[in-house]
């Protein structure tokens, strides 16, 4: 239920938002109508006329009824007018007690918003929207004789708000004061009267009416002479006769005999020329001779005609013809290029000329003759399709002659000079070339001391096909060149009947952008990337690289760039974001343009190289430390496990003499006491009390079994602390562990002054070497040595594993027996352990 109510609420909010947007983005005219209807303060005033449509450029008067607004009427306040929020000149205002008006002259706006404002309150009192339209104009009507149709076309500038219907009215005078009309309708700006030709002898009056749902307009009336509307058919049977250097065009009169009383004007189009001519009223055919045309060239000819003041007919069918050869104008333009001579002076001369088109069939071929020192070489006859030849000559100078012939008649003859090896005439000076917009301009300076008759300029891109021309000027512009090609341009001066040395210039007509950057490598780190690329190789007609620009960006951030000089082939991009995908490409820029490499994508590392190296180093140190620590622990553990623990079962008891006892000095050094305290272990030895003595034989058996433990078991139990606890602190003796001693472990017991002392027997040499730090410190809870008097000599229990004497063993056993049969309290023992022996004093 809760979710249903929530959904209904969300739907209500959404619908209210949509409705608000629709209302806010409503049509401007609708909002403006509401504004004009209510005014700024809710007063509705009438404006006349309301939203009119008027002709473009016409005048209109807008009136406002003042009596609708009581404030304006009572105070006789002034008002002012605006058009498209611009004030209108007050000289155009008119006002009285009832109305205020403004006249707008020559309204030339497609739409105008006129508003009336109050000077007193600055409120909008009313307004209107004026829209303009054009009359149909530029009416043109055509009469198609062959189709029996009459069609009219016109122009109408308007942005229609609804469908517009056009109606064309045609009216002519059938007889005196008797008029006949006809009309046609259309939805576009043309209309045809089918099968309804006008009477050519009568004037026609044409009117076009345009009508929409809200406005209507009528064009100005056009007065037409029907003869001026007749569009005749194009000429038929057009013939073209080729003449030497000219064309003769013939055709028949359009329309046959229908327009014999009319002068017909015609146009002839061929090549890039258009010729005008006329046909008289009685002429049935027409002909015209063209101006001079290019020989042996295909030309396309067509003709069109029209009556006087009438529209032109369509062009006639095109006729193509080959022009004849003009023998007097044939120029072979013979030229030559020479190879370098060999060791014997022999060289090859390449001849070239502008051949006559074989389609002319004007010649039988070419005759090639060359001579040296007035000695003629054998003639060579060449076919008409050939325009180049090569000859081999020696080091002498030669004169080469080329002639076109037909039978025994020679049409054209031209010769060229081939200088001898080593012979030289001056070449041109200061030759230079520049390229602009695909053309090459060449300039040079006249050679000194010689009279030059002209220059031959030839150019080529492959060294095989040449183009050449002759000039009298010291400059020339070469056009129609191939782009991105390297041209070898040669300038050769002509001296009378000889030639000078050549001057060669190399230049490109158009230079392209630098070559492509073929290889781009990226070495990525976490916050940087090193981009390297291969330098763009220099190629023909490509500009020199000025600089390189590296563009890089992420998928979400704007593109960044870094520019370096042309001699650098690498750059480091930083700072970058770790673990981020980037795209990069390199642009090589030259004066002639720029070229881009392919786009490369890379992702930066999450961690940098330094971080990884340091992590490996510290990780290695950590592993080494762990291994060393583990090895040290293992060694210490093995040393601890391998340490020899004395077996108390192999100890012996011996009494000290009074002299030996008095040799023990009390501890005076506190530090020694503290150190010795760490080696004193107070122990409580619970002996067999009166209750124990009264125990059953079973318990005695247990004690005997205890005494039967092996030496190894006793050692393990003592070393592990089983059954005993030692303390070197302030704990009471009641908290000490009970130490159950087998008879074999306490071989000697004695009772003195109500106390039983358990003494360790030792050899005399051991007692003499007893260290002083085996005495109990002051910090021990009970120091038995401090309680002794010099006359007391405790019994020493030797745990060193030495063998006891037989007498001593007997005494120990008697002590144990005394202990077992006496009712004494549990014994308290203080045991001192070192590597070799234990000392126990039992109270």
C-alpha positions in Angstrom: 0.0 0.0 0.0 2.9 2.3 0.9 4.6 1.8 -2.5 1.3 2.4 -4.4 0.8 5.8 -2.7 4.5 6.6 -3.4 4.2 5.7 -7.1 1.0 7.8 -7.5 2.9 10.7 -5.9 5.9 10.4 -8.2 3.6 10.2 -11.2 1.8 13.3 -10.1 5.1 15.2 -9.8 6.3 14.0 -13.2 3.0 15.0 -14.9 3.1 18.4 -13.3 6.7 19.0 -14.5 5.8 18.0 -18.0 2.8 20.2 -18.1 4.8 23.1 -16.8 7.4 22.7 -19.5 4.8 22.5 -22.2 3.1 25.6 -21.0 6.5 27.4 -20.6 7.5 26.4 -24.2 4.2 27.2 -25.9 3.9 29.2 -29.1 5.1 32.8 -28.8 2.0 34.1 -30.5 -0.3 32.4 -28.0 1.6 33.8 -25.1 1.6 37.2 -26.7 -2.1 37.1 -27.4 -2.7 36.4 -23.7 -0.5 39.3 -22.8 -2.3 41.6 -25.1 -5.7 40.4 -24.0 -5.1 40.9 -20.3 -2.5 43.7 -20.2 0.0 44.0 -17.5 -2.7 44.7 -14.9 -5.5 42.7 -16.3 -7.2 45.4 -18.4 -8.3 44.2 -21.8 -8.3 46.8 -24.6 -9.3 46.4 -28.3 -6.7 47.0 -31.0 -7.9 47.4 -34.6 -7.2 45.6 -36.9 -6.3 42.4 -35.0 -3.4 40.3 -36.4 -3.7 41.5 -40.0 -1.8 40.2 -43.1 -0.7 43.0 -45.5 1.3 43.2 -48.6 5.0 43.7 -48.2 5.9 47.4 -48.5 2.4 48.7 -47.9 1.0 51.0 -45.3 -1.2 50.2 -42.3 -3.0 52.2 -39.5 -3.3 50.6 -36.0 -6.0 52.0 -33.6 -6.3 51.6 -29.8 -9.6 52.2 -28.0 -8.7 54.4 -24.9 -12.1 54.1 -23.2 -11.4 50.5 -22.2 -8.9 51.6 -19.6 -10.4 53.8 -16.9 -6.9 55.0 -15.8 -6.1 56.3 -19.2 -9.5 57.7 -19.8 -9.8 59.6 -16.4 -6.3 61.0 -16.3 -6.1 61.7 -20.0 -2.6 60.1 -19.8 -0.4 59.9 -22.8 0.5 56.6 -24.6 3.3 55.6 -26.9 3.8 52.9 -29.5 6.5 50.4 -30.2 7.2 48.0 -33.1 9.4 44.9 -32.3 10.3 46.7 -28.9 11.5 49.8 -30.7 9.8 53.1 -30.3 7.8 54.6 -33.2 8.3 58.3 -34.1 5.6 60.4 -32.4 5.0 62.2 -35.6 3.1 59.1 -36.8 0.7 59.2 -33.8 -2.9 60.3 -33.9 -5.1 60.7 -30.8 -8.5 61.9 -29.6 -10.7 61.3 -26.6 -11.8 57.8 -27.8 -8.9 56.3 -29.9 -5.2 56.5 -30.2 -3.7 55.5 -33.5 -0.4 55.1 -35.3 0.3 54.8 -39.0 3.2 52.6 -40.3 4.4 53.3 -43.8 6.2 51.0 -46.1 6.3 48.0 -43.8 9.1 45.8 -45.1 9.3 43.2 -42.3 8.1 39.6 -42.6 6.5 40.0 -39.1 6.0 43.0 -36.8 4.7 43.2 -33.2 3.0 46.6 -32.6 2.2 47.4 -28.9 0.6 50.4 -27.1 2.1 51.5 -23.8 1.0 53.8 -21.0 3.4 56.6 -20.1 1.9 56.8 -16.6 2.1 53.1 -15.6 4.4 51.8 -18.3 1.9 48.9 -18.8 1.1 47.3 -22.1 -2.4 48.4 -23.0 -2.7 46.3 -26.2 -1.0 45.2 -29.3 -1.3 43.2 -32.6 0.9 41.0 -34.8 1.3 42.1 -38.4 2.5 39.6 -41.0 3.4 40.6 -44.6 3.2 38.7 -47.9 4.3 39.4 -51.5 2.3 39.7 -54.6 3.2 37.2 -57.3 5.6 38.9 -59.7 8.0 38.3 -62.6 5.3 36.5 -64.6 6.6 34.7 -67.7 4.4 32.9 -70.2 5.5 30.6 -73.0 3.6 29.2 -76.0 4.7 25.8 -77.2 3.6 25.5 -80.8 4.4 21.9 -81.2 2.7 20.8 -78.0 -0.3 23.2 -78.3 0.2 24.4 -74.6 0.4 27.8 -72.9 2.3 27.8 -69.6 2.9 30.7 -67.2 5.5 30.8 -64.3 6.0 33.4 -61.6 7.8 34.2 -58.4 6.2 34.5 -54.9 8.3 35.3 -51.8 6.4 34.2 -48.7 6.7 31.7 -45.9 3.3 30.1 -46.1 1.5 29.3 -42.8 -1.0 27.2 -44.7 -1.6 25.8 -48.2 -1.7 28.4 -51.0 -3.8 28.1 -54.1 -2.8 30.0 -57.2 -5.2 30.9 -60.0 -4.0 32.3 -63.4 -6.5 34.4 -65.3 -6.0 35.0 -69.1 -8.2 37.5 -70.9 -8.1 38.7 -74.5 -10.4 40.8 -76.6 -12.4 38.6 -79.0 -14.0 41.5 -80.8 -14.5 45.1 -80.1 -15.6 45.4 -76.4 -16.1 41.7 -76.2 -13.7 39.9 -73.9 -13.0 36.2 -73.5 -11.4 34.7 -70.3 -9.8 31.5 -69.3 -8.1 30.3 -66.2 -6.1 27.5 -64.6 -5.4 26.6 -61.0 -2.2 25.1 -59.4 -0.7 24.5 -56.0 2.8 25.6 -57.1 4.2 28.6 -59.0 3.4 27.4 -62.5 0.2 26.7 -64.4 -0.4 25.3 -67.9 -3.4 25.8 -70.2 -3.5 22.5 -72.0 -4.4 22.5 -75.7 -5.4 26.1 -75.5 -3.2 28.3 -77.6 -3.7 32.1 -77.5 -4.8 34.0 -80.6 -1.5 35.3 -81.8 -3.0 38.4 -83.2 -4.7 39.5 -80.0 -3.1 40.9 -76.9 -3.4 38.8 -73.7 -3.8 40.0 -70.2 -2.5 37.7 -67.4 -3.3 38.0 -63.7 -2.2 35.6 -60.9 -4.2 35.4 -57.6 -2.7 33.8 -54.5 -5.1 32.7 -51.8 -4.7 31.2 -48.3 -7.1 30.6 -45.4 -6.3 34.0 -43.9 -5.2 36.3 -46.8 -5.6 36.8 -50.5 -3.5 38.8 -53.0 -3.6 39.5 -56.7 -0.6 40.2 -58.9 -0.3 43.1 -61.2 -1.8 42.5 -64.7 0.7 41.5 -67.3 0.1 42.6 -71.0 1.5 40.1 -73.5 1.9 40.0 -77.2 1.3 36.3 -78.0 4.1 36.4 -80.6 6.6 37.2 -77.9 5.6 34.0 -76.0 6.1 31.6 -78.9 9.0 29.2 -78.3 9.8 27.5 -81.6 11.4 24.1 -82.0 15.2 23.8 -82.4 16.6 23.6 -85.9 16.8 20.3 -87.7 19.2 18.7 -90.2 22.3 20.6 -88.8 25.4 19.9 -91.0 29.0 20.8 -90.4 31.6 20.9 -93.2 35.3 21.0 -92.2 37.4 23.6 -94.1 41.1 24.4 -93.8 41.3 26.2 -90.5 37.5 26.7 -90.5 34.1 25.1 -90.0 31.0 25.7 -92.1 27.6 25.1 -90.4 24.3 24.7 -92.2 20.7 24.1 -91.0 17.0 24.4 -92.1 14.5 27.0 -91.0 12.7 26.0 -87.8 9.0 25.5 -88.1 9.1 25.1 -91.9 6.8 27.6 -93.5 4.9 28.5 -90.3 7.0 31.6 -89.6 8.0 32.8 -93.0 6.8 36.3 -92.2 9.0 36.4 -89.0 12.7 37.1 -88.7 14.4 34.3 -86.9 17.5 34.8 -84.8 20.0 31.9 -84.4 23.1 31.1 -82.3 25.8 28.6 -83.3 28.0 27.1 -80.5 31.3 25.3 -81.2 34.4 24.8 -79.1 34.3 27.8 -76.7 32.7 30.1 -79.1 29.1 31.2 -79.8 28.2 32.9 -83.0 25.0 35.0 -83.7 23.3 35.1 -87.0 19.7 35.7 -88.4 17.4 34.2 -91.1 15.4 36.5 -93.3 11.7 36.2 -93.8 12.1 34.2 -97.0 15.2 32.1 -96.1 14.6 28.4 -95.9 18.1 27.5 -94.9 21.0 29.2 -93.1 24.7 28.7 -93.0 27.7 30.3 -91.1 31.4 29.9 -91.3 33.3 29.8 -88.1 36.4 31.7 -87.2 39.7 29.9 -87.4 39.8 26.7 -85.4 42.5 24.3 -84.4 43.5 21.9 -87.1 42.9 18.2 -86.9 40.8 18.6 -83.8 37.3 17.2 -83.1 34.7 20.0 -82.6 31.1 19.7 -81.4 28.5 22.1 -83.0 24.9 22.8 -82.1 22.3 25.5 -83.1 19.3 27.2 -81.5 16.8 29.8 -82.8 14.1 32.2 -81.6 11.5 34.7 -83.0 12.0 38.3 -82.3 11.6 39.0 -78.6 10.5 35.4 -78.0 12.4 32.9 -75.8 15.2 30.8 -77.3 14.5 27.3 -78.4 16.4 24.3 -77.0 19.8 23.5 -78.5 19.7 21.2 -81.5 21.3 17.8 -81.6 25.1 18.1 -81.3 27.2 17.3 -84.4 30.9 16.4 -84.0 33.4 16.9 -86.8 37.2 16.8 -87.3 38.7 20.0 -88.6 41.1 19.9 -91.6 44.8 20.6 -91.5 46.0 24.1 -92.2 49.3 23.4 -93.9 50.4 27.0 -93.5 50.1 26.8 -89.7 51.8 23.5 -89.1 54.6 23.8 -86.6 56.6 20.7 -85.6 58.5 22.5 -82.8 61.5 20.2 -83.1 63.7 20.0 -80.0 66.4 17.7 -78.7 68.0 16.4 -75.4 71.5 15.0 -75.4 73.2 12.4 -73.2 76.7 12.8 -71.9 79.3 11.5 -74.4 81.4 8.4 -73.7 85.2 8.1 -73.8 85.2 8.2 -77.6 82.9 11.2 -77.8 79.9 9.2 -79.0 76.6 10.4 -77.7 72.9 9.9 -78.2 70.6 12.7 -79.2 66.9 12.3 -78.3 64.7 14.2 -80.8 61.1 15.2 -80.1 58.4 17.1 -82.0 54.7 17.9 -81.9 53.3 15.5 -84.4 50.3 16.0 -86.7 47.2 14.0 -85.7 47.1 10.9 -87.8 43.3 11.3 -88.0 43.8 14.3 -90.4 45.3 11.9 -93.0 47.1 15.0 -94.3 50.7 13.6 -94.4 52.4 10.3 -95.3 55.1 10.6 -92.7 58.2 12.4 -91.5 61.7 12.6 -93.1 64.7 12.9 -90.7 68.0 14.2 -92.0 71.2 15.2 -90.2 74.6 16.2 -91.4 78.1 17.1 -90.1 80.7 19.2 -91.9 78.3 19.5 -94.9 78.2 15.7 -95.1 74.7 14.3 -95.3 73.8 11.1 -93.4 71.2 8.7 -94.8 67.6 9.9 -94.5 65.2 8.2 -92.1 61.5 7.9 -92.8 59.2 7.9 -89.8 55.5 7.0 -89.6 52.8 9.6 -88.9 52.1 8.2 -85.4 55.7 8.8 -84.2 56.6 12.0 -82.3 60.1 11.1 -81.0 63.3 9.5 -82.3 66.9 9.0 -81.2 70.1 9.2 -83.2 73.8 8.4 -82.3 76.4 10.9 -83.4 80.1 11.5 -82.7 81.9 14.5 -81.1 81.3 16.7 -84.2 78.6 19.4 -84.4 75.4 18.3 -86.3 72.5 20.0 -88.0 69.3 17.8 -87.7 66.3 18.5 -90.0 62.7 17.1 -89.7 60.1 17.6 -92.4 56.4 16.4 -92.9 55.7 15.3 -96.4 52.8 13.9 -98.5 54.0 12.4 -101.7 56.7 14.7 -103.1 55.3 17.7 -101.3 56.9 18.9 -98.1 54.4 20.7 -95.7 56.7 21.8 -92.9 60.5 21.6 -92.3 62.4 22.5 -89.1 66.0 22.1 -88.0 67.9 22.0 -84.7 71.6 22.4 -83.9 73.6 19.8 -81.9 76.8 21.4 -80.6 80.1 19.6 -80.8 81.6 18.0 -77.7 83.4 20.8 -75.8 81.7 23.5 -77.7 79.9 25.9 -75.3 78.0 29.1 -75.5 76.9 31.0 -72.3 74.0 29.9 -70.3 71.4 32.0 -68.7 72.2 33.6 -65.3 70.3 33.8 -62.1 67.7 31.2 -63.0 65.2 30.5 -60.2 61.8 28.9 -59.9 58.9 29.3 -57.4 55.7 27.4 -57.0 52.3 28.8 -56.1 48.9 27.2 -56.2 50.1 24.4 -58.5 51.9 26.6 -61.0 55.6 27.1 -61.4 57.1 30.5 -62.3 60.6 30.5 -63.8 62.8 33.7 -64.1 66.3 34.2 -65.4 68.7 36.9 -66.6 69.9 37.4 -70.2 73.5 36.1 -70.8 76.0 38.9 -71.3 77.9 39.8 -74.5 75.7 37.7 -76.8 72.6 38.5 -78.7 69.9 36.0 -77.8 67.0 35.3 -80.2 64.9 33.3 -77.8 64.8 30.6 -75.2 63.5 27.0 -75.1 62.1 25.8 -71.8 61.5 22.1 -71.3 60.3 20.2 -68.2 59.8 16.6 -67.3 59.1 14.4 -64.2 60.4 11.1 -65.4 63.1 12.0 -67.9 61.2 10.3 -70.7 58.2 12.5 -71.5 59.0 16.1 -72.1 57.0 19.2 -72.6 58.6 22.3 -74.1 57.9 25.7 -75.5 59.8 28.6 -76.9 59.6 32.1 -75.4 61.1 35.5 -76.1 60.8 36.7 -72.5 63.0 36.0 -69.5 60.2 34.6 -67.4 57.5 32.0 -67.9 54.7 30.4 -65.9 54.2 26.6 -66.3 50.5 25.5 -65.7 48.6 22.3 -65.8 51.3 20.5 -63.8 50.9 17.3 -61.8 50.8 17.8 -58.0 53.4 16.4 -55.7 55.8 15.8 -58.6 59.5 16.9 -58.8 60.0 18.7 -62.1 63.4 19.1 -63.9 63.1 22.4 -65.7 65.8 23.3 -68.3 66.3 26.8 -69.8 68.4 26.9 -73.0 69.3 30.2 -74.8 69.2 30.3 -78.6 72.0 32.2 -80.5 71.2 32.7 -84.2 71.4 29.1 -85.5 73.1 27.7 -82.4 72.2 26.9 -78.8 73.9 27.7 -75.5 74.5 25.7 -72.4 71.5 24.4 -70.5 70.5 25.6 -67.0 68.6 23.0 -64.9 66.3 23.8 -62.0 64.4 21.3 -59.8 61.2 22.2 -58.0 57.9 20.7 -57.0 54.7 22.1 -58.2 52.9 21.4 -54.9 54.5 20.1 -51.7 52.6 17.7 -49.6 52.6 17.2 -45.9 55.5 15.2 -44.3 55.5 11.5 -44.6 53.7 9.2 -42.2 55.2 8.4 -38.8 55.5 4.6 -39.2 56.7 3.5 -35.8 55.6 4.7 -32.4 56.7 2.9 -29.2 55.4 3.6 -25.7 57.3 2.6 -22.5 54.8 2.8 -19.6 55.3 3.4 -15.9 52.9 4.3 -13.1 52.9 8.1 -13.4 54.8 8.6 -16.7 55.2 7.2 -20.2 58.0 7.6 -22.6 56.9 7.9 -26.2 59.5 7.3 -29.0 59.0 7.4 -32.8 60.9 7.0 -35.9 61.9 10.3 -37.7 59.9 11.0 -40.8 62.2 10.3 -43.8 62.7 13.1 -46.3 60.9 12.3 -49.6 60.3 14.1 -52.8 57.8 17.0 -52.7 57.2 16.7 -49.0 57.8 19.5 -46.6 60.6 19.4 -44.0 59.4 18.6 -40.5 59.5 21.7 -38.2 58.4 20.0 -35.0 56.6 17.0 -33.5 53.5 17.2 -31.3 52.4 14.4 -29.0 48.7 14.3 -28.2 47.5 12.2 -25.3 44.3 11.9 -23.4 42.2 9.7 -21.2 38.7 8.5 -22.0 37.1 11.2 -19.8 39.6 14.1 -19.7 40.4 16.7 -22.4 43.3 16.1 -24.8 46.7 17.4 -23.8 49.7 17.9 -26.1 53.5 18.4 -25.9 55.6 19.8 -28.7 59.3 19.1 -29.3 61.8 20.2 -32.0 62.2 18.2 -35.2 65.6 16.6 -34.2 64.0 14.9 -31.2 62.3 11.5 -31.5 61.1 11.0 -28.0 59.3 12.7 -25.2 58.3 11.8 -21.6 54.7 12.4 -20.7 54.2 13.2 -17.0 52.5 13.4 -14.6 50.0 10.6 -15.6 47.4 8.9 -13.5 48.4 5.3 -12.3 46.3 2.4 -13.6 44.6 4.6 -16.3 44.0 4.0 -20.0 45.4 6.6 -22.3 45.4 7.1 -26.1 48.4 8.8 -27.8 49.4 9.8 -31.3 52.2 11.9 -32.8 51.8 14.6 -35.4 54.6 15.8 -37.6 54.1 19.4 -38.7 55.7 21.2 -41.6 55.1 24.4 -43.4 53.2 22.5 -46.1 50.9 20.7 -43.7 50.9 18.0 -41.0 50.5 14.3 -40.8 49.4 12.1 -37.9 50.5 8.6 -36.8 48.0 5.9 -35.9 46.5 6.1 -32.4 48.1 3.9 -29.8 46.4 2.9 -26.5 48.2 2.1 -23.3 47.5 1.7 -19.6 49.8 3.1 -16.9 51.1 0.7 -14.2 49.4 0.5 -10.9 52.7 0.6 -9.0 55.9 2.2 -10.1 59.3 0.6 -10.8 60.8 2.2 -7.7 58.0 0.9 -5.5 58.4 -2.6 -6.9 62.2 -2.6 -6.5 61.9 -1.3 -2.9 59.2 -3.8 -2.1 61.4 -6.6 -3.4 64.4 -5.3 -1.5 62.5 -5.0 1.8 60.7 -8.2 1.2 64.1 -10.0 0.6 65.5 -8.5 3.8 62.4 -9.6 5.7 62.7 -13.2 4.4 66.4 -13.2 5.3 65.6 -11.9 8.8 62.9 -14.6 9.2 65.3 -17.3 8.0 68.2 -16.1 10.3 65.8 -15.8 13.3 64.4 -19.3 12.6 67.9 -20.7 12.2 69.1 -19.0 15.4 66.1 -20.5 17.3 66.7 -23.9 15.9 70.4 -23.7 16.9 69.5 -22.5 20.4 66.8 -25.2 20.7 69.2 -27.9 19.6 71.8 -26.5 22.1 69.3 -26.5 24.8 68.2 -30.0 24.0 71.8 -31.2 23.8 72.7 -29.6 27.2 73.8 -32.3 29.8 71.4 -32.3 32.8 73.0 -33.9 35.9 71.3 -37.0 37.3 70.5 -36.5 40.9 70.3 -40.3 41.3 74.0 -40.4 40.9 74.7 -37.8 43.7 76.3 -38.5 47.0 76.1 -37.0 50.5 79.0 -36.0 52.7 79.4 -34.0 55.9 81.4 -30.9 56.0 83.9 -30.3 58.6 83.6 -27.4 60.9 86.6 -25.8 59.4 85.1 -26.0 55.9 81.9 -24.6 57.1 83.6 -21.6 58.6 85.3 -20.9 55.3 82.0 -19.8 53.8 81.8 -16.0 53.9 78.4 -14.2 54.0 77.4 -12.3 50.9 78.0 -8.6 51.2 77.6 -7.5 47.6 74.0 -6.9 46.8 74.5 -7.5 43.1 75.9 -10.9 43.9 72.9 -11.6 46.0 70.6 -10.6 43.2 72.5 -12.7 40.8 72.7 -15.7 43.1 69.0 -15.3 43.8 68.3 -16.1 40.3 70.2 -19.4 40.9 68.5 -20.3 44.2 65.3 -22.3 43.9 63.4 -22.7 47.3 61.7 -26.0 47.4 59.4 -27.7 49.9 60.0 -31.3 50.4 57.0 -33.0 51.9 58.3 -35.9 53.9 56.3 -38.7 55.3 54.4 -37.3 58.3 52.8 -39.1 61.1 49.8 -39.8 58.9 52.1 -41.1 56.3 53.9 -43.3 58.8 50.6 -44.6 59.7 49.7 -45.4 56.2 49.0 -48.8 54.8 51.5 -51.1 53.4 50.2 -50.2 50.0 51.5 -46.7 50.3 54.8 -48.0 51.4 54.8 -50.1 48.3 54.2 -47.0 46.2 57.2 -45.3 47.8 59.3 -48.3 47.1 58.1 -48.4 43.5 59.0 -44.7 43.3 62.5 -45.7 44.4 62.6 -48.1 41.6 62.5 -45.5 38.9 65.3 -45.6 36.5 67.9 -43.0 36.4 66.6 -41.7 33.0 63.0 -41.4 34.3 64.1 -39.5 37.3 66.2 -37.2 35.2 63.4 -36.5 32.8 61.0 -35.8 35.7 63.3 -33.5 37.5 64.4 -31.6 34.4 60.8 -31.0 33.4 59.8 -29.8 36.8 57.3 -32.5 37.4 56.3 -32.7 41.0 58.3 -29.6 42.0 58.2 -25.8 41.7 61.0 -23.4 42.5 60.6 -19.7 43.3 62.9 -16.8 43.8 60.4 -14.2 44.8 58.3 -13.2 47.8 55.9 -16.2 47.5 55.3 -18.0 50.8 56.8 -21.4 51.2 53.4 -22.9 51.4 53.1 -22.2 47.6 56.2 -24.2 46.9 56.0 -27.5 45.2 56.1 -30.7 47.1 59.2 -32.6 46.3 58.8 -36.3 46.9 62.3 -37.7 47.4 63.0 -41.3 47.2 65.3 -42.8 49.7 67.9 -43.3 47.0 67.8 -39.5 46.2 68.4 -38.5 49.9 71.1 -40.9 51.0 72.0 -38.9 54.2 69.7 -37.1 56.7 70.6 -35.8 60.1 68.6 -34.1 62.9 70.0 -31.1 64.7 68.2 -28.8 67.1 64.9 -30.1 66.1 65.7 -29.7 62.4 66.5 -32.3 59.9 69.2 -31.3 57.4 69.8 -32.9 54.1 73.4 -32.5 53.1 75.2 -33.2 49.9 78.4 -35.1 50.2 81.3 -34.0 48.1 85.0 -34.4 47.9 87.3 -32.2 49.7 88.7 -30.8 46.4 85.2 -29.7 45.4 84.6 -27.8 48.7 87.7 -25.9 48.3 86.7 -24.6 45.0 83.2 -23.6 45.9 82.2 -20.2 44.4 80.8 -17.5 46.7 77.8 -16.8 44.4 76.2 -20.0 45.4 75.0 -18.4 48.7 71.5 -17.2 48.9 70.8 -13.5 48.4 68.9 -11.2 50.7 66.0 -11.0 48.2 65.2 -14.7 48.6 62.2 -15.4 50.7 64.2 -17.6 53.0 68.0 -17.5 53.2 69.2 -20.5 55.1 72.7 -19.3 55.1 71.9 -16.0 56.8 70.1 -18.0 59.6 73.2 -20.1 60.3 75.7 -19.4 62.9 79.4 -19.9 62.3 79.2 -23.0 64.4 76.6 -24.5 62.2 77.8 -26.6 59.4 75.1 -27.7 57.0 75.1 -31.0 55.4 76.2 -30.7 51.7 74.4 -32.8 49.2 76.6 -33.6 46.2 74.8 -34.0 43.0 77.8 -34.2 40.8 77.5 -37.9 40.3 80.5 -38.8 42.5 80.6 -42.1 44.4 80.0 -41.9 48.2 82.0 -43.8 50.7 80.5 -46.8 52.4 80.5 -44.9 55.7 78.7 -42.0 54.3 76.1 -44.2 52.7 75.4 -45.9 55.9 74.9 -42.5 57.6 72.6 -41.3 54.9 70.5 -44.4 55.2 70.3 -44.0 59.0 69.1 -40.4 58.5 66.4 -41.5 56.1 65.3 -44.1 58.5 65.1 -41.5 61.3 63.0 -39.3 59.0 60.7 -42.1 58.2 60.1 -42.9 61.9 59.9 -39.4 63.2 56.8 -37.1 63.2 58.4 -34.0 61.8 56.8 -31.4 59.6 57.3 -31.3 55.8 60.9 -30.5 55.0 61.9 -27.4 53.3 64.8 -27.6 50.8 66.7 -24.9 49.1 68.3 -26.2 46.0 71.0 -24.5 44.0 71.5 -25.9 40.4 74.4 -25.3 38.1 75.9 -27.2 35.3 77.7 -29.7 37.5 76.0 -30.0 41.0 73.0 -29.3 43.2 73.1 -28.2 46.8 70.1 -28.9 49.0 69.5 -27.8 52.6 66.6 -29.3 54.4 65.1 -27.8 57.5 
